[in-house]
Amino acid sequence: MPRLHKTHRFALPLEGVSLQEIEKSLLLQALALTRDNKSKAARLLRISRSRFCYRLKKYNLEE
């Protein structure tokens, strides 16, 4: 496995990864951790609430 540079937090698998699946997973995890509080979930991901809601809509994850 390649070594990570000090500024990298995640190792990219050699077989690749779906960025969309990672993003969807992070959105859902943030909602779960905040009991579906969108403002708190957005803060966890360090994005605005409006951007968070846009991404939920983009992936059809809205309630």
CNS distance restraints for C-alpha pairs under 8 A (distance, minus, plus):
assign (resid   4 and name CA) (resid   8 and name CA) 5.99 0.50 0.50
assign (resid   4 and name CA) (resid   9 and name CA) 7.62 0.50 0.50
assign (resid   4 and name CA) (resid  10 and name CA) 7.82 0.50 0.50
assign (resid   4 and name CA) (resid  11 and name CA) 6.68 0.50 0.50
assign (resid  12 and name CA) (resid  16 and name CA) 6.70 0.50 0.50
assign (resid  12 and name CA) (resid  17 and name CA) 7.36 0.50 0.50
assign (resid  13 and name CA) (resid  17 and name CA) 6.86 0.50 0.50
assign (resid  18 and name CA) (resid  22 and name CA) 6.45 0.50 0.50
assign (resid  19 and name CA) (resid  23 and name CA) 6.15 0.50 0.50
assign (resid  20 and name CA) (resid  24 and name CA) 6.12 0.50 0.50
assign (resid  21 and name CA) (resid  25 and name CA) 6.06 0.50 0.50
assign (resid  22 and name CA) (resid  26 and name CA) 6.17 0.50 0.50
assign (resid  23 and name CA) (resid  27 and name CA) 6.22 0.50 0.50
assign (resid  24 and name CA) (resid  28 and name CA) 6.26 0.50 0.50
assign (resid  24 and name CA) (resid  59 and name CA) 6.97 0.50 0.50
assign (resid  25 and name CA) (resid  29 and name CA) 6.06 0.50 0.50
assign (resid  26 and name CA) (resid  30 and name CA) 6.02 0.50 0.50
assign (resid  26 and name CA) (resid  45 and name CA) 7.99 0.50 0.50
assign (resid  27 and name CA) (resid  31 and name CA) 6.32 0.50 0.50
assign (resid  27 and name CA) (resid  41 and name CA) 7.63 0.50 0.50
assign (resid  27 and name CA) (resid  52 and name CA) 7.82 0.50 0.50
assign (resid  27 and name CA) (resid  56 and name CA) 7.32 0.50 0.50
assign (resid  28 and name CA) (resid  32 and name CA) 6.15 0.50 0.50
assign (resid  29 and name CA) (resid  33 and name CA) 6.09 0.50 0.50
assign (resid  30 and name CA) (resid  34 and name CA) 6.24 0.50 0.50
assign (resid  30 and name CA) (resid  41 and name CA) 4.77 0.50 0.50
assign (resid  30 and name CA) (resid  42 and name CA) 7.53 0.50 0.50
assign (resid  30 and name CA) (resid  44 and name CA) 6.62 0.50 0.50
assign (resid  30 and name CA) (resid  45 and name CA) 7.33 0.50 0.50
assign (resid  31 and name CA) (resid  35 and name CA) 5.88 0.50 0.50
assign (resid  31 and name CA) (resid  36 and name CA) 4.48 0.50 0.50
assign (resid  31 and name CA) (resid  37 and name CA) 6.35 0.50 0.50
assign (resid  31 and name CA) (resid  38 and name CA) 6.64 0.50 0.50
assign (resid  31 and name CA) (resid  41 and name CA) 5.45 0.50 0.50
assign (resid  32 and name CA) (resid  36 and name CA) 6.00 0.50 0.50
assign (resid  33 and name CA) (resid  41 and name CA) 7.56 0.50 0.50
assign (resid  34 and name CA) (resid  38 and name CA) 7.72 0.50 0.50
assign (resid  34 and name CA) (resid  40 and name CA) 6.19 0.50 0.50
assign (resid  34 and name CA) (resid  41 and name CA) 5.92 0.50 0.50
assign (resid  36 and name CA) (resid  41 and name CA) 7.49 0.50 0.50
assign (resid  37 and name CA) (resid  41 and name CA) 6.06 0.50 0.50
assign (resid  38 and name CA) (resid  42 and name CA) 5.98 0.50 0.50
assign (resid  38 and name CA) (resid  49 and name CA) 6.61 0.50 0.50
assign (resid  38 and name CA) (resid  52 and name CA) 7.42 0.50 0.50
assign (resid  38 and name CA) (resid  53 and name CA) 7.56 0.50 0.50
assign (resid  39 and name CA) (resid  43 and name CA) 6.34 0.50 0.50
assign (resid  39 and name CA) (resid  48 and name CA) 7.93 0.50 0.50
assign (resid  39 and name CA) (resid  49 and name CA) 5.43 0.50 0.50
assign (resid  40 and name CA) (resid  44 and name CA) 6.27 0.50 0.50
assign (resid  41 and name CA) (resid  45 and name CA) 6.54 0.50 0.50
assign (resid  41 and name CA) (resid  52 and name CA) 7.98 0.50 0.50
assign (resid  42 and name CA) (resid  46 and name CA) 6.02 0.50 0.50
assign (resid  42 and name CA) (resid  47 and name CA) 5.28 0.50 0.50
assign (resid  42 and name CA) (resid  48 and name CA) 5.86 0.50 0.50
assign (resid  42 and name CA) (resid  49 and name CA) 5.31 0.50 0.50
assign (resid  42 and name CA) (resid  52 and name CA) 5.61 0.50 0.50
assign (resid  43 and name CA) (resid  47 and name CA) 6.06 0.50 0.50
assign (resid  43 and name CA) (resid  48 and name CA) 7.07 0.50 0.50
assign (resid  43 and name CA) (resid  49 and name CA) 7.69 0.50 0.50
assign (resid  47 and name CA) (resid  51 and name CA) 6.40 0.50 0.50
assign (resid  47 and name CA) (resid  52 and name CA) 6.56 0.50 0.50
assign (resid  48 and name CA) (resid  52 and name CA) 6.18 0.50 0.50
assign (resid  49 and name CA) (resid  53 and name CA) 6.15 0.50 0.50
assign (resid  50 and name CA) (resid  54 and name CA) 6.10 0.50 0.50
assign (resid  51 and name CA) (resid  55 and name CA) 6.24 0.50 0.50
assign (resid  52 and name CA) (resid  56 and name CA) 6.34 0.50 0.50
assign (resid  53 and name CA) (resid  57 and name CA) 6.24 0.50 0.50
assign (resid  53 and name CA) (resid  62 and name CA) 8.00 0.50 0.50
assign (resid  54 and name CA) (resid  58 and name CA) 6.05 0.50 0.50
assign (resid  55 and name CA) (resid  59 and name CA) 6.31 0.50 0.50
assign (resid  56 and name CA) (resid  60 and name CA) 6.01 0.50 0.50
assign (resid  56 and name CA) (resid  61 and name CA) 4.82 0.50 0.50
assign (resid  56 and name CA) (resid  62 and name CA) 5.55 0.50 0.50
assign (resid  57 and name CA) (resid  61 and name CA) 6.00 0.50 0.50
assign (resid  57 and name CA) (resid  62 and name CA) 5.75 0.50 0.50
